[in-house]
Amino acid sequence: FISALNAKDDFSIVGKFIGVQSGSSNHDYLIKNAQKNSFIIPYLSSSEAFLDLSERKIDVVFADQAVVDGFLVQDKNSSQFSIKKIENVFIEEFSTGYGIAVKKGDIQLLERLNYGLKMINEDGTYQKIFTHYFHD
């Protein structure tokens, strides 16, 4: 639910060329909710979309915050681009977090993952990892 815009662009993404990873939940959301005067450009990967953003072929990349953060820390991209939260025209609430997929029926793995996540949440390890890699 975060976009990487050219730093000089205005806040609105209405009427912009929007790069998004094809087949992603972000792509599905844009197909259903984007304004008619916006142009959705699907890419095989977010990396390809960011490349076109860097080359000024598109105006914005619609991607998860962690993906955008990863782009911004590379090659001083934060000096040319910025994160902009999507305006209400596009989204009220998109996502509340991340998920881990486990093969259906693999209860043992599911329980081990849940236990591990519970432990690192309780002892503060999760917050340390999150802050290190996904700082604001």
C-alpha positions as CSV (number, residue, x, y, z in Angstrom):
1,F,0.0,0.0,0.0
2,I,3.0,2.3,-0.4
3,S,4.1,4.0,-3.6
4,A,7.6,5.2,-4.6
5,L,7.1,8.4,-6.5
6,N,9.5,10.7,-8.2
7,A,10.5,13.1,-5.3
8,K,9.4,16.1,-7.4
9,D,5.9,14.7,-8.2
10,D,2.8,15.9,-6.4
11,F,1.0,13.7,-3.9
12,S,-1.8,12.4,-6.2
13,I,-1.4,9.3,-8.3
14,V,-4.7,9.8,-10.1
15,G,-4.0,10.0,-13.8
16,K,-0.5,8.5,-13.4
17,F,1.2,5.5,-15.0
18,I,1.3,3.0,-12.2
19,G,3.7,0.1,-12.2
20,V,2.7,-3.0,-10.2
21,Q,3.8,-6.6,-10.0
22,S,1.4,-8.7,-12.2
23,G,-0.7,-11.2,-10.4
24,S,-0.1,-9.7,-7.0
25,S,-2.7,-8.6,-4.5
26,N,-1.6,-5.0,-5.3
27,H,-2.4,-5.6,-9.0
28,D,-5.8,-7.2,-8.2
29,Y,-6.6,-4.2,-5.9
30,L,-5.7,-1.7,-8.6
31,I,-7.8,-3.5,-11.3
32,K,-10.8,-3.3,-9.0
33,N,-10.3,0.2,-7.6
34,A,-8.1,2.4,-9.7
35,Q,-9.7,5.5,-11.2
36,K,-10.6,5.4,-14.9
37,N,-8.0,8.0,-15.7
38,S,-5.1,6.0,-14.1
39,F,-3.0,3.6,-16.2
40,I,-2.0,0.3,-14.7
41,I,1.2,-1.2,-16.1
42,P,1.8,-4.8,-14.9
43,Y,5.3,-6.1,-14.5
44,L,6.7,-9.6,-13.9
45,S,8.4,-8.3,-10.8
46,S,8.6,-5.2,-8.7
47,S,12.2,-4.9,-9.6
48,E,11.3,-4.4,-13.3
49,A,8.8,-1.7,-12.3
50,F,11.4,0.1,-10.2
51,L,13.8,0.0,-13.2
52,D,11.2,1.7,-15.3
53,L,10.5,4.2,-12.5
54,S,14.2,5.0,-12.4
55,E,14.2,5.5,-16.1
56,R,11.1,7.8,-15.9
57,K,9.0,5.4,-18.0
58,I,6.3,5.3,-15.4
59,D,5.3,7.7,-12.6
60,V,4.8,5.5,-9.6
61,V,5.2,1.9,-8.3
62,F,2.4,0.4,-6.2
63,A,4.0,-2.1,-3.9
64,D,4.2,-3.2,-0.2
65,Q,6.2,-0.9,2.1
66,A,8.9,-3.5,2.7
67,V,9.5,-3.8,-1.1
68,V,9.6,0.0,-1.5
69,D,12.0,0.3,1.5
70,G,14.3,-2.2,-0.1
71,F,14.3,-0.1,-3.3
72,L,15.0,3.1,-1.5
73,V,18.1,1.9,0.3
74,Q,19.7,0.8,-2.9
75,D,22.1,3.1,-4.8
76,K,20.9,6.3,-3.0
77,N,17.4,6.0,-4.5
78,S,16.0,7.9,-1.5
79,S,17.6,11.1,-2.9
80,Q,15.5,10.7,-6.1
81,F,12.4,9.0,-4.9
82,S,10.1,9.1,-1.9
83,I,7.4,7.0,-0.2
84,K,3.9,8.4,-0.5
85,K,0.9,6.7,1.2
86,I,-2.0,6.2,-1.2
87,E,-4.8,8.7,-0.9
88,N,-8.3,7.7,0.0
89,V,-9.4,7.8,-3.6
90,F,-7.6,4.5,-4.1
91,I,-7.7,2.9,-0.7
92,E,-9.3,2.9,2.7
93,E,-7.5,0.0,4.2
94,F,-5.4,-2.5,2.2
95,S,-3.3,-4.7,4.3
96,T,-2.7,-5.4,8.0
97,G,0.6,-7.3,7.7
98,Y,2.3,-10.3,6.2
99,G,1.6,-14.0,6.1
100,I,3.5,-17.2,5.8
101,A,2.1,-19.9,3.6
102,V,2.2,-23.5,4.9
103,K,1.3,-26.5,2.9
104,K,-2.3,-27.5,3.7
105,G,-2.3,-30.2,6.3
106,D,1.2,-29.6,7.6
107,I,0.0,-29.0,11.2
108,Q,3.4,-29.7,12.7
109,L,5.2,-27.0,10.7
110,L,2.3,-24.5,11.3
111,E,2.5,-25.1,15.0
112,R,6.3,-24.7,15.0
113,L,6.1,-21.4,13.1
114,N,3.4,-20.0,15.3
115,Y,5.4,-21.0,18.4
116,G,8.6,-19.4,17.0
117,L,6.8,-16.2,16.1
118,K,5.2,-16.0,19.5
119,M,8.6,-16.4,21.2
120,I,10.3,-13.7,19.1
121,N,7.4,-11.4,19.7
122,E,7.5,-11.9,23.4
123,D,11.2,-11.4,23.8
124,G,11.5,-8.4,21.6
125,T,13.6,-10.1,18.8
126,Y,10.9,-9.5,16.2
127,Q,10.8,-5.8,16.9
128,K,14.6,-5.6,16.6
129,I,14.6,-7.4,13.3
130,F,11.7,-5.2,12.0
131,T,13.4,-2.0,13.1
132,H,16.7,-3.1,11.5
133,Y,15.3,-4.0,8.1
134,F,12.1,-2.0,7.8
135,H,12.8,1.3,9.7
136,D,10.5,4.2,9.0
